[in-house]
């Protein structure tokens, strides 16, 4: 009995293997995931490094902005979701392509017939083949719809990467600014302590007023309080950065000191040019366009469901009796099957109307994506322009405050200046230093955020031409 089934089993086993090989070959050509730099692999963190850590990403406690961005692109769960969505869409595309291949079904059953005293046992087997030949664009529409959805998923992953770059730069330089405020607070505390000790020495020597001593002591206490609050704000900023990076919020993270040498106040590209480039190239806009294309192909698929289809069908069956006196038989059928939907309760009409509405929805979402990109560029461009001016003003402010503090200190020591003059000068210097550090940090963040809003990923050591 089994010798008759062996040819059928051979066909059944080999055909899926052939189809699977065809799918894998096709994905190696068209299903490859690309990134903003045109490569197909995420650069930076090597597979060898990943093997050394349970969460899959190597990182050190001390992070530069490049290393922070690299870690976030590897560890942040939002990007893991985006990567998983790309893989899901790849499998959906493979499923859509399978409609071009034949389907085979093997049925086999053992039967026992008892009629009066006559008993017969048989083994029935059948192999059915169906191959859709013509469907008026249904399969093509489904494949192209899923191909567009795959492209949209890849571009959405890149858009998420840009959004993450923007968030990381914001939080990273918030930590840098908080760190600068701590340094300024420590300097202010040291200066306030020095003034307090000077006032105390004058009071003990009988040449200073008690009111001056109390004011100096109050200023010293306020400086200590400012430093404690600055340290608390720094810890909160570090926790927020760790969350954005995708690591434990309690992780010990330190960052590089702000580099003043990278500052440049030129904006080489006009706002209008940046907006024009972004609306054409930004991944979120291109992803929305791909969604729109997918909705149009979906309409094509739905329309084809109301049209006839032509299929090749074939079946081979055989019946083998166990009893020797029974006669075995087999049969084979080959033909074409024409299916024409006549009435489905207006289901297809409703689905076509739904597909048209979905196209309008995707057009609105595309317009919204363009507006979001335009608004983001406007905001980040204005912020960068503001910080360009703020840094230069803050530099001048620091120089003036340093000179004023030095003069006030000399006047107080010489006995011609008041403690209030000295304390005010020291407070002004601390505020000027804080404003300069914050302006520099905001400028660094705004620079990267503007590049991300345009749709560009850059490294810290590469100059952004804008």
Residue pairs with C-beta under 8 A, 6 or more apart in sequence:
1 123
1 320
4 125
4 318
4 320
4 330
5 108
5 125
8 106
8 125
8 127
8 316
9 106
11 104
11 127
12 104
12 106
12 127
15 102
15 104
19 98
19 101
23 94
23 97
23 98
26 97
27 90
27 94
30 147
31 90
31 93
31 150
32 40
33 40
33 86
33 154
33 157
34 40
34 154
35 41
35 42
35 158
35 161
36 158
36 161
36 162
36 283
36 455
36 456
36 457
37 43
37 457
42 73
42 74
44 70
44 73
44 74
45 57
45 58
45 70
45 71
45 74
49 57
49 58
50 56
50 57
50 58
50 74
52 58
55 75
55 247
56 74
56 75
57 71
57 74
57 75
59 67
59 71
59 75
59 247
60 67
61 251
61 252
61 253
61 254
62 254
62 255
62 256
63 71
63 172
63 253
63 254
63 255
63 256
64 255
64 256
64 460
65 169
65 172
65 173
65 255
65 256
65 444
65 448
65 460
66 459
66 460
66 461
68 168
68 172
68 241
68 245
68 255
69 165
69 168
69 169
71 245
71 246
71 247
72 79
72 164
72 165
72 168
72 244
72 245
72 246
73 79
73 161
73 164
73 165
74 246
75 245
75 246
75 247
76 164
76 244
76 245
76 246
77 246
78 160
78 164
79 157
79 160
79 161
79 164
82 153
82 156
82 157
82 160
82 161
83 157
85 153
85 156
85 157
86 150
86 153
86 154
86 157
88 153
89 146
89 149
89 150
89 152
89 153
90 150
92 146
92 149
92 150
93 143
93 146
93 147
93 149
93 150
95 146
96 139
96 142
96 143
96 145
96 146
97 143
99 132
99 138
99 139
99 142
99 143
100 132
100 139
101 131
102 129
102 130
102 131
102 312
103 129
103 130
103 131
104 127
104 128
104 129
105 127
105 128
106 125
106 126
106 127
107 124
107 125
107 126
107 127
107 128
108 123
108 124
108 125
108 126
109 123
109 124
110 121
110 122
110 123
110 124
111 121
111 122
111 123
111 124
112 119
112 120
112 121
112 122
113 119
113 120
113 121
113 122
114 120
120 321
120 323
120 326
121 321
121 322
121 323
122 319
122 320
122 321
122 322
122 326
123 319
123 320
123 322
124 317
124 318
124 319
124 320
125 317
125 318
125 320
126 315
126 316
126 317
126 318
127 315
127 316
127 317
128 313
128 314
128 315
129 312
129 313
129 314
129 315
130 311
130 312
130 313
130 337
131 311
131 312
131 313
132 139
132 309
132 310
132 311
133 310
133 311
133 312
133 336
134 309
134 310
135 304
135 307
135 309
135 310
136 304
136 307
136 308
136 309
137 300
137 301
137 303
137 304
138 300
138 301
138 304
138 305
138 307
138 309
140 300
141 297
141 298
141 299
141 300
141 301
141 304
142 297
142 301
144 293
144 294
144 297
144 300
145 294
145 295
145 297
145 298
145 300
145 301
146 294
148 290
148 291
148 293
148 294
148 297
149 290
149 291
149 294
151 287
151 290
152 287
152 288
152 290
152 291
152 294
153 287
155 283
155 284
155 286
155 287
155 290
156 283
156 284
156 287
158 283
159 282
159 283
159 284
159 287
161 457
162 282
162 283
162 284
162 452
162 453
162 455
162 457
163 452
164 244
165 448
165 452
165 457
166 448
166 449
166 452
166 453
167 244
168 241
168 244
168 245
169 444
169 445
169 448
169 449
169 452
170 445
170 449
171 237
171 240
171 241
171 244
172 241
172 255
172 445
173 258
173 441
173 442
173 444
173 445
174 237
174 240
174 241
174 441
174 445
175 234
175 237
175 238
175 241
175 253
175 255
176 255
176 256
176 257
176 258
176 437
176 441
176 444
177 237
177 437
177 438
177 441
177 442
178 230
178 233
178 234
178 237
179 234
179 255
179 257
180 258
180 433
180 434
180 437
180 438
180 440
180 441
181 230
181 233
181 234
181 434
181 437
181 438
182 227
182 230
182 231
182 234
183 433
183 437
184 230
184 430
184 433
184 434
184 437
185 223
185 226
185 227
185 230
185 430
186 227
187 430
187 433
188 223
188 226
188 227
188 426
188 427
188 429
188 430
189 220
189 223
189 224
189 226
189 227
191 223
191 405
191 426
191 429
191 430
192 216
192 219
192 220
192 222
192 223
192 423
192 426
193 220
193 223
195 216
195 219
195 220
195 412
195 419
195 422
195 423
195 426
196 213
196 216
196 217
196 219
196 220
198 216
198 412
198 413
199 208
199 212
199 213
199 215
199 216
199 217
199 419
200 213
200 216
201 208
202 208
202 212
202 213
203 209
203 210
203 212
203 213
207 415
212 418
212 419
215 419
215 420
215 423
216 419
216 423
219 423
219 426
219 427
223 430
226 430
238 253
239 249
239 250
241 253
242 248
242 249
242 250
242 251
242 253
243 249
245 253
247 253
258 437
258 440
258 441
258 444
260 440
262 444
262 460
263 391
263 440
263 443
264 463
265 388
265 389
265 391
265 392
267 381
267 384
267 385
267 388
267 466
268 465
268 466
269 465
269 466
271 377
271 378
271 381
274 377
274 381
274 450
274 454
274 466
275 373
275 374
275 377
275 378
277 454
277 455
278 285
278 373
278 374
278 377
278 453
278 454
278 455
279 285
279 370
279 373
279 374
281 454
281 455
282 369
282 373
282 453
282 454
282 455
283 455
284 369
284 372
284 373
285 366
285 369
285 370
285 373
287 369
288 362
288 365
288 366
288 368
288 369
288 370
289 366
291 362
291 365
291 366
292 359
292 362
292 363
292 365
292 366
294 362
295 355
295 358
295 359
295 361
295 362
296 359
298 355
298 358
299 352
299 355
299 356
299 358
299 359
302 348
302 351
302 352
302 354
302 355
303 352
303 355
305 341
305 348
305 351
306 341
306 344
306 348
306 352
307 341
308 338
308 339
308 340
308 341
309 338
309 339
310 336
310 337
310 338
310 339
311 336
311 337
311 339
312 335
312 336
312 337
313 333
313 334
313 335
313 336
313 337
314 332
314 333
314 334
314 335
315 332
315 333
316 330
316 331
316 332
316 333
317 330
317 331
317 332
318 328
318 329
318 330
318 331
319 328
319 329
319 330
320 328
321 327
321 328
341 348
373 453
373 455
376 453
377 450
377 453
377 454
379 453
380 446
380 449
380 450
380 453
381 450
383 442
383 446
383 449
383 450
384 443
384 446
384 447
384 450
387 439
387 442
387 443
387 446
388 443
390 435
390 439
390 442
390 443
391 436
391 439
391 440
391 443
394 432
394 435
394 436
394 439
394 440
395 436
397 432
397 435
397 436
398 429
398 432
398 433
398 436
400 432
401 425
401 428
401 429
401 431
401 432
401 433
402 429
402 432
404 425
404 428
404 429
405 425
405 426
405 428
405 429
407 425
408 417
408 421
408 422
408 424
408 425
408 426
409 422
409 425
410 417
411 417
411 421
411 422
412 418
412 419
412 421
412 422
447 464
448 458
450 464
450 466
451 457
451 458
451 464
451 466
454 466
456 464
458 464
